[in-house]
Amino acid sequence: MEYKNSDLKKLATEIERDLKSEKSTKELKAKYLGKQGLFSSQLKKIGTIAKEKRAEYGKEANTLKQYIEESLEQKAFTELNKISTSKQIDVTAKFDINTPEEKKPKLLSQPGSQHPLTQELEYILGIFTSMGFDIEECRQIDNDYNMFEALNFPKGHPARDLWDTFWTDENLIPPAHTSTMQNRVLRKYEPPIRVVIPGRCYRNEATDASHEHTLHQIEGVYVDQGISLGDMIGTIKTYLEAFFNTELKAKVQPAFFPFTEPDLEFLISCPFCAQAGCNICGKTGWIEAMGCGMIHPNVLKEGGLDPEKYSGFAWGFGLDRLVMIKNGIEDIRWLHSGNLNFIKQF
């Protein structure tokens, strides 16, 4: 496209040159689309443009932004699929303890590193530990009672259909949510209860760029006397600000979960565009971070606690989604692909 605005025209030329260079997608994204990026700076100039030319400038700017985003997405895809053939693993090689070191298979030329999900999980658990929470790992197989009944899902309740559950031949369940541990936590600990529960979850659903059959969740449970919604909002907001390392605005909106009352979705201001609107937040300026709410009295009672004396809140968020948001990963399937070129970036 031919840009009439000289600044945008100059920027478009520079972008085309950089796209052909060896600069990484991450570097170019920061250079052009970051808070202090070249395109972001151009967008701020719209107030200085003559009123009769603002519409034209805005149209050209949007076209340029779309070009940048699509080009960087294509470049990222190319980078991830560009496999080096120089020092790959020889899966047919045979060796024993006496094989010389130089003849043993090597994993490319770099030492091993943690998977991005493992990195962020350890970082998140460190945040919660510093906030006074205990850690309980979620089970990998469970029963109907803990998965549903203890969480206020009676047998035959239609809300069960919201969780696309796998079942084994023995009628056991690979957990569809880490809430399957709530009843155990309520019975194990004496109030005040402050526990986070990391674990894998399994959903019988089709996969796409934002959905996987296997995902990681982190459940949180906080119970004591006199706990309110204000305590919940403050706790979750404190964690998310530590995770994204920036101040955030927060708001809640109605949702539905049988095990909480009221049931809420927790939203944060987009930490990447300062609510100006970007692809990550869907141009809304807000990101849906997790489901949460005050623990239902029936769940407290089932856990052996008196709902007249104690109250509390719980939340559950997808680790995979937060890792995607934080690192600008466009497809959740990369996290489970086993692609070494993807993992090496972390």
C-alpha positions as CSV (number, residue, x, y, z in Angstrom):
1,M,0.0,0.0,0.0
2,E,1.2,3.6,-0.8
3,Y,0.9,5.7,2.4
4,K,0.1,9.4,2.0
5,N,1.5,10.3,5.4
6,S,5.3,10.6,5.2
7,D,5.9,9.3,8.7
8,L,3.8,6.2,8.2
9,K,5.4,5.7,4.7
10,K,8.9,5.9,6.3
11,L,7.9,3.4,9.1
12,A,6.5,0.9,6.5
13,T,9.7,1.0,4.6
14,E,11.7,0.3,7.8
15,I,9.4,-2.5,8.8
16,E,9.8,-4.2,5.4
17,R,13.6,-4.0,5.7
18,D,13.6,-5.4,9.3
19,L,11.3,-8.3,8.3
20,K,14.0,-9.5,5.8
21,S,16.7,-9.2,8.5
22,E,17.9,-11.8,11.0
23,K,16.1,-9.9,13.9
24,S,13.8,-12.1,15.9
25,T,10.1,-11.8,16.0
26,K,10.2,-10.9,19.7
27,E,12.7,-8.1,19.0
28,L,10.6,-6.7,16.2
29,K,7.4,-6.9,18.2
30,A,9.0,-4.9,21.0
31,K,10.5,-2.4,18.5
32,Y,7.2,-1.6,16.7
33,L,4.3,-2.7,18.9
34,G,5.7,-2.3,22.4
35,K,4.5,0.5,24.7
36,Q,7.4,2.6,23.5
37,G,7.5,1.1,20.1
38,L,7.8,3.0,16.8
39,F,4.2,2.3,15.7
40,S,2.8,3.0,19.1
41,S,4.6,6.4,19.1
42,Q,3.1,7.2,15.7
43,L,-0.3,6.4,16.9
44,K,0.0,8.9,19.7
45,K,0.6,11.6,17.1
46,I,-3.0,11.5,15.9
47,G,-3.8,14.5,18.1
48,T,-1.4,16.6,16.2
49,I,-2.9,15.7,12.8
50,A,-5.2,18.3,11.2
51,K,-8.8,17.4,11.8
52,E,-9.7,17.0,8.1
53,K,-6.8,14.4,7.7
54,R,-7.3,12.4,10.9
55,A,-9.7,9.9,9.4
56,E,-7.3,9.2,6.6
57,Y,-4.4,9.0,9.0
58,G,-6.3,6.6,11.2
59,K,-7.2,4.4,8.3
60,E,-3.6,4.2,7.1
61,A,-2.4,3.6,10.6
62,N,-4.8,0.6,11.1
63,T,-3.8,-0.8,7.8
64,L,-0.1,-0.6,8.7
65,K,-0.7,-2.1,12.2
66,Q,-2.6,-5.1,10.6
67,Y,0.3,-5.5,8.2
68,I,2.8,-5.5,11.1
69,E,0.8,-8.0,13.1
70,E,0.2,-10.4,10.2
71,S,3.9,-10.2,9.1
72,L,5.2,-10.9,12.6
73,E,2.8,-13.8,13.0
74,Q,4.1,-15.3,9.7
75,K,7.7,-14.7,10.7
76,A,7.1,-16.4,14.1
77,F,5.6,-19.4,12.4
78,T,8.6,-19.6,10.0
79,E,11.0,-19.4,12.9
80,L,9.4,-22.2,14.8
81,N,9.3,-24.5,11.8
82,K,12.8,-23.8,10.7
83,I,14.7,-26.9,11.8
84,S,18.5,-26.9,11.9
85,T,20.0,-29.9,10.2
86,S,23.5,-29.4,11.4
87,K,23.5,-31.0,14.9
88,Q,20.4,-33.0,15.3
89,I,19.9,-36.1,17.5
90,D,20.7,-39.4,15.8
91,V,17.9,-41.5,17.2
92,T,19.4,-44.7,15.6
93,A,22.7,-44.3,17.4
94,K,23.7,-47.1,19.8
95,F,25.9,-46.4,22.7
96,D,26.7,-47.8,26.2
97,I,28.6,-46.6,29.2
98,N,31.9,-47.1,27.4
99,T,31.0,-45.0,24.4
100,P,33.3,-42.0,24.1
101,E,31.5,-38.7,25.1
102,E,32.1,-37.2,21.6
103,K,30.2,-40.1,20.0
104,K,27.1,-39.9,22.2
105,P,24.0,-38.2,20.8
106,K,23.8,-34.5,21.5
107,L,20.7,-32.3,21.8
108,L,21.6,-29.7,19.3
109,S,24.5,-27.5,20.7
110,Q,22.8,-26.0,23.8
111,P,22.3,-27.3,27.3
112,G,18.8,-28.3,28.3
113,S,16.2,-25.8,29.7
114,Q,12.9,-25.8,31.5
115,H,9.7,-25.9,29.5
116,P,7.9,-22.4,29.6
117,L,5.0,-24.0,31.6
118,T,7.4,-25.3,34.2
119,Q,9.2,-22.0,34.4
120,E,6.0,-20.0,35.0
121,L,4.5,-22.6,37.4
122,E,7.6,-22.3,39.6
123,Y,7.4,-18.5,39.4
124,I,3.7,-18.5,40.3
125,L,4.0,-20.9,43.2
126,G,6.8,-18.7,44.5
127,I,4.5,-15.7,44.5
128,F,1.8,-17.6,46.4
129,T,4.3,-19.0,48.9
130,S,5.5,-15.5,49.6
131,M,1.8,-14.6,50.2
132,G,1.5,-17.3,52.9
133,F,-0.2,-20.1,50.8
134,D,0.5,-23.8,51.1
135,I,0.9,-26.0,48.0
136,E,-1.1,-29.1,47.4
137,E,-0.6,-31.0,44.1
138,C,-3.8,-32.1,42.3
139,R,-4.5,-35.8,41.8
140,Q,-4.2,-37.2,38.2
141,I,-7.2,-39.6,38.7
142,D,-10.2,-39.1,40.9
143,N,-13.8,-40.2,41.6
144,D,-17.3,-38.8,41.1
145,Y,-17.7,-37.6,44.7
146,N,-14.7,-35.2,44.7
147,M,-15.1,-34.1,41.1
148,F,-18.8,-33.3,41.3
149,E,-20.8,-34.2,44.4
150,A,-18.6,-32.5,47.0
151,L,-18.7,-29.4,44.8
152,N,-22.5,-29.1,44.8
153,F,-23.1,-31.0,41.6
154,P,-25.8,-33.6,42.5
155,K,-26.1,-36.7,40.4
156,G,-27.8,-36.0,37.1
157,H,-27.4,-32.2,37.5
158,P,-27.3,-30.6,34.0
159,A,-24.3,-28.4,35.1
160,R,-22.1,-31.5,34.9
161,D,-22.4,-31.2,31.1
162,L,-20.4,-28.0,31.2
163,W,-17.3,-30.0,32.1
164,D,-16.4,-32.2,29.1
165,T,-15.3,-35.1,31.2
166,F,-13.3,-38.2,30.4
167,W,-14.2,-41.5,32.2
168,T,-12.2,-44.7,32.7
169,D,-13.8,-48.1,32.4
170,E,-13.7,-48.2,36.2
171,N,-15.8,-45.0,36.4
172,L,-12.9,-42.9,37.6
173,I,-12.1,-39.4,36.2
174,P,-9.0,-37.7,35.0
175,P,-9.9,-34.3,36.7
176,A,-11.5,-31.8,34.4
177,H,-10.7,-29.1,37.0
178,T,-8.4,-28.7,40.0
179,S,-11.5,-28.0,42.1
180,T,-11.6,-31.8,42.6
181,M,-9.2,-31.2,45.5
182,Q,-11.3,-28.6,47.4
183,N,-13.1,-31.1,49.7
184,R,-9.8,-32.7,50.6
185,V,-8.2,-29.4,51.4
186,L,-11.1,-28.2,53.5
187,R,-10.9,-31.4,55.6
188,K,-7.1,-31.5,55.8
189,Y,-6.4,-28.0,57.1
190,E,-7.7,-26.0,60.0
191,P,-8.8,-22.4,59.3
192,P,-7.4,-20.1,58.3
193,I,-7.0,-22.2,55.1
194,R,-4.7,-20.7,52.4
195,V,-3.9,-23.3,49.8
196,V,-3.1,-23.3,46.0
197,I,-3.5,-26.5,44.0
198,P,-1.6,-26.9,40.7
199,G,-2.3,-29.8,38.4
200,R,-3.1,-31.1,34.9
201,C,-6.7,-31.1,33.8
202,Y,-8.3,-33.1,30.9
203,R,-11.2,-32.0,28.8
204,N,-13.0,-34.1,26.1
205,E,-13.1,-31.3,23.5
206,A,-11.8,-30.4,20.1
207,T,-8.5,-28.6,19.9
208,D,-7.8,-25.3,18.2
209,A,-5.5,-22.3,18.7
210,S,-7.1,-21.6,22.2
211,H,-8.3,-25.0,23.3
212,E,-6.4,-28.2,24.2
213,H,-7.6,-31.6,25.6
214,T,-4.9,-31.3,28.3
215,L,-4.2,-28.1,30.2
216,H,-2.8,-26.9,33.5
217,Q,-4.8,-25.1,36.2
218,I,-4.0,-23.5,39.5
219,E,-6.8,-23.6,42.1
220,G,-6.9,-21.3,45.1
221,V,-8.8,-21.8,48.3
222,Y,-8.9,-19.2,51.1
223,V,-11.2,-19.8,54.2
224,D,-11.4,-18.0,57.5
225,Q,-13.9,-16.1,59.6
226,G,-15.2,-12.8,58.1
227,I,-13.8,-13.3,54.6
228,S,-15.4,-11.1,51.9
229,L,-15.4,-10.4,48.2
230,G,-13.1,-7.5,48.9
231,D,-10.5,-9.9,50.3
232,M,-10.9,-12.1,47.2
233,I,-10.4,-9.2,44.7
234,G,-7.4,-7.8,46.6
235,T,-5.7,-11.3,46.8
236,I,-6.2,-12.1,43.2
237,K,-5.2,-8.6,42.0
238,T,-2.0,-8.7,44.1
239,Y,-1.0,-12.0,42.6
240,L,-1.7,-10.9,39.0
241,E,0.3,-7.7,39.4
242,A,3.2,-9.7,40.7
243,F,2.9,-12.1,37.8
244,F,2.8,-9.4,35.1
245,N,5.1,-7.1,37.1
246,T,2.8,-4.0,36.5
247,E,-0.1,-2.2,38.2
248,L,-3.5,-3.4,36.9
249,K,-7.1,-2.4,37.1
250,A,-9.5,-5.1,38.0
251,K,-13.2,-5.8,37.7
252,V,-15.6,-8.7,38.1
253,Q,-18.6,-9.8,36.1
254,P,-21.3,-12.5,36.7
255,A,-20.6,-16.1,35.8
256,F,-21.9,-19.5,36.8
257,F,-20.2,-22.2,38.9
258,P,-22.2,-24.5,41.1
259,F,-19.5,-24.5,43.8
260,T,-19.4,-20.7,44.4
261,E,-22.0,-18.0,45.3
262,P,-21.8,-15.4,43.9
263,D,-20.0,-16.7,40.8
264,L,-17.7,-14.3,39.0
265,E,-15.2,-13.9,36.2
266,F,-12.2,-11.8,37.1
267,L,-11.0,-9.4,34.5
268,I,-7.8,-7.3,34.4
269,S,-6.8,-4.3,32.3
270,C,-4.6,-5.4,29.4
271,P,-1.0,-5.1,30.6
272,F,0.3,-4.9,27.0
273,C,-1.7,-2.0,25.5
274,A,-2.7,0.0,28.6
275,Q,-6.3,-0.5,27.5
276,A,-5.8,1.2,24.2
277,G,-6.9,-2.1,22.5
278,C,-4.7,-4.8,20.9
279,N,-5.0,-8.3,19.5
280,I,-4.3,-9.9,22.9
281,C,-7.2,-8.3,24.6
282,G,-9.4,-8.5,21.5
283,K,-9.4,-4.6,21.2
284,T,-11.4,-4.4,24.4
285,G,-8.7,-3.3,26.8
286,W,-9.7,-6.1,29.2
287,I,-8.5,-9.7,29.7
288,E,-10.6,-12.4,31.3
289,A,-8.1,-13.9,33.8
290,M,-10.0,-16.5,35.7
291,G,-13.2,-17.8,37.3
292,C,-13.7,-17.1,41.0
293,G,-16.3,-16.6,43.7
294,M,-17.3,-17.0,47.3
295,I,-17.3,-20.7,48.3
296,H,-20.9,-22.1,48.3
297,P,-22.2,-22.9,51.9
298,N,-23.0,-26.4,50.7
299,V,-19.3,-26.9,49.8
300,L,-18.1,-25.6,53.1
301,K,-20.6,-27.9,54.9
302,E,-19.5,-30.9,52.9
303,G,-15.9,-30.1,53.8
304,G,-16.8,-30.2,57.5
305,L,-16.9,-26.5,58.1
306,D,-19.8,-24.4,59.6
307,P,-20.9,-21.9,56.9
308,E,-22.4,-19.8,59.7
309,K,-19.0,-19.3,61.2
310,Y,-16.6,-19.5,58.2
311,S,-16.6,-18.0,54.7
312,G,-14.1,-18.1,52.0
313,F,-13.3,-17.7,48.3
314,A,-11.9,-19.9,45.5
315,W,-10.5,-19.3,42.1
316,G,-9.2,-21.4,39.2
317,F,-7.1,-20.2,36.2
318,G,-5.5,-21.8,33.2
319,L,-1.7,-21.7,33.5
320,D,-1.4,-22.3,29.7
321,R,-3.5,-19.2,28.9
322,L,-1.6,-16.9,31.2
323,V,1.7,-18.1,29.7
324,M,0.4,-17.5,26.2
325,I,-0.7,-13.9,27.2
326,K,2.5,-13.1,29.0
327,N,4.8,-14.3,26.1
328,G,2.7,-13.4,23.1
329,I,2.2,-17.1,22.0
330,E,-0.6,-17.2,19.4
331,D,-1.5,-20.9,19.5
332,I,-1.9,-23.0,22.7
333,R,-0.8,-26.2,20.7
334,W,2.8,-24.9,20.6
335,L,3.0,-25.5,24.4
336,H,2.4,-29.3,23.9
337,S,4.0,-29.7,20.5
338,G,7.4,-30.9,21.6
339,N,8.9,-28.5,19.0
340,L,12.5,-27.9,20.1
341,N,12.8,-24.7,18.2
342,F,9.9,-23.3,20.2
343,I,11.1,-24.6,23.6
344,K,14.7,-23.2,22.9
345,Q,13.3,-19.7,22.9
346,F,12.7,-20.0,26.7
